[in-house]
């Protein structure tokens, strides 16, 4: 069995005059990444590896998850293939994952992530929001064999008040 965790990067800032790839997280994005990562570290099986887009907003988001899951540096990979908005490069990366990995977290971008979770998962999601998390499990032994799996979990920042008192945390 294989499980993919998708994390769309947290909310980024548009107030800086930088290339899209260099956009940083805004304060709200940092807070969402901290809260979602801490919740997932308590409720999900630890990923064996986190692979993130090398865009600043994505790798910044992914580092919060790396820290929350206490992953070592060699289990944190920046991959420019995930700086993809159509999903074709992301899907190619997934199909080429090492079969020794069973739990993989990907951190990247929309529209790619919404498209992929809808094509691979068992439910339709209109839009994976910033810092949104979707887990999909597949009844296969090889990543190259994945087709449709089961959407097993979703957490979106707007739902965090179910888990946290947002005034005190």
TAQUIPE-V594854 format. One record per residue. N is the residue number from 1. RES is the residue in one letter. PHI is phi in degrees with one decimal (none if undefined). Layout:
BEGIN
N_RES_PHI / N_RES_PHI
END
This chain:
BEGIN
1_X_none / 2_X_-123.1 / 3_X_-131.3 / 4_X_-109.5 / 5_X_-108.8 / 6_X_-105.1 / 7_X_-124.4 / 8_X_-78.2 / 9_X_-51.8 / 10_X_-71.8 / 11_X_-59.0 / 12_X_-107.2 / 13_X_-92.9 / 14_X_-105.6 / 15_X_-79.9 / 16_X_-91.5 / 17_X_-92.3 / 18_X_-131.5 / 19_X_-59.6 / 20_X_-51.5 / 21_X_-61.0 / 22_X_-96.4 / 23_X_-62.7 / 24_X_-86.5 / 25_X_-75.1 / 26_X_-93.6 / 27_X_-54.9 / 28_X_-59.9 / 29_X_-63.7 / 30_X_-63.1 / 31_X_-62.5 / 32_X_-63.0 / 33_X_-63.0 / 34_X_-63.4 / 35_X_-66.8 / 36_X_-65.4 / 37_X_-65.2 / 38_X_-65.4 / 39_X_-64.1 / 40_X_-64.9 / 41_X_-62.9 / 42_X_-88.1 / 43_X_-117.6 / 44_X_-118.7 / 45_X_-66.0 / 46_X_-61.2 / 47_X_-69.6 / 48_X_-77.3 / 49_X_-152.9 / 50_X_-115.3 / 51_X_-116.4 / 52_X_-124.7 / 53_X_-55.3 / 54_X_-86.8 / 55_X_-65.3 / 56_X_-54.3 / 57_X_-66.0 / 58_X_-75.7 / 59_X_-68.6 / 60_X_-64.0 / 61_X_-61.0 / 62_X_-60.2 / 63_X_-64.4 / 64_X_-64.1 / 65_X_-71.9 / 66_X_-57.0 / 67_X_-67.3 / 68_X_-62.5 / 69_X_-87.4 / 70_X_54.3 / 71_X_-82.5 / 72_X_-76.7 / 73_X_-58.1 / 74_X_-73.5 / 75_X_-100.7 / 76_X_-125.1 / 77_X_-124.3 / 78_X_-95.8 / 79_X_-134.8 / 80_X_-62.6 / 81_X_-61.7 / 82_X_-83.1 / 83_X_-82.9 / 84_X_-136.3 / 85_X_-112.2 / 86_X_-93.4 / 87_X_103.1 / 88_X_-64.0 / 89_X_-68.5 / 90_X_-63.0 / 91_X_-62.5 / 92_X_-61.5 / 93_X_-59.0 / 94_X_-60.2 / 95_X_-64.3 / 96_X_-101.0 / 97_X_-62.1 / 98_X_-67.2 / 99_X_-69.9 / 100_X_-73.7 / 101_X_-90.4 / 102_X_-111.7 / 103_X_-126.1 / 104_X_-127.5 / 105_X_-106.6 / 106_X_-114.3 / 107_X_-122.2 / 108_X_-158.0 / 109_X_-129.4 / 110_X_-92.4 / 111_X_-85.8 / 112_X_-56.6 / 113_X_-68.0 / 114_X_-61.5 / 115_X_-61.2 / 116_X_-69.2 / 117_X_-65.7 / 118_X_-76.4 / 119_X_-81.2 / 120_X_-96.6 / 121_X_-89.1 / 122_X_-99.3 / 123_X_-131.8 / 124_X_-96.0 / 125_X_-119.1 / 126_X_-61.1 / 127_X_-160.5 / 128_X_-77.7 / 129_X_-75.0 / 130_X_-57.2 / 131_X_61.6 / 132_X_-76.7 / 133_X_-119.0 / 134_X_-136.4 / 135_X_-110.9 / 136_X_-130.4 / 137_X_-108.2 / 138_X_-128.5 / 139_X_-87.7 / 140_X_-137.7 / 141_X_-104.7 / 142_X_-125.9 / 143_X_-60.1 / 144_X_-65.7 / 145_X_-95.8 / 146_X_-68.2 / 147_X_-130.3 / 148_X_-105.4 / 149_X_-119.3 / 150_X_-111.1 / 151_X_-71.3 / 152_X_-101.2 / 153_X_-163.0 / 154_X_-145.0 / 155_X_-138.3 / 156_X_-117.8 / 157_X_-51.5 / 158_X_-63.5 / 159_X_-91.4 / 160_X_-63.5 / 161_X_-62.8 / 162_X_-70.2 / 163_X_-107.6 / 164_X_-131.6 / 165_X_-84.6 / 166_X_-65.3 / 167_X_-79.9 / 168_X_-110.8 / 169_X_-109.9
END
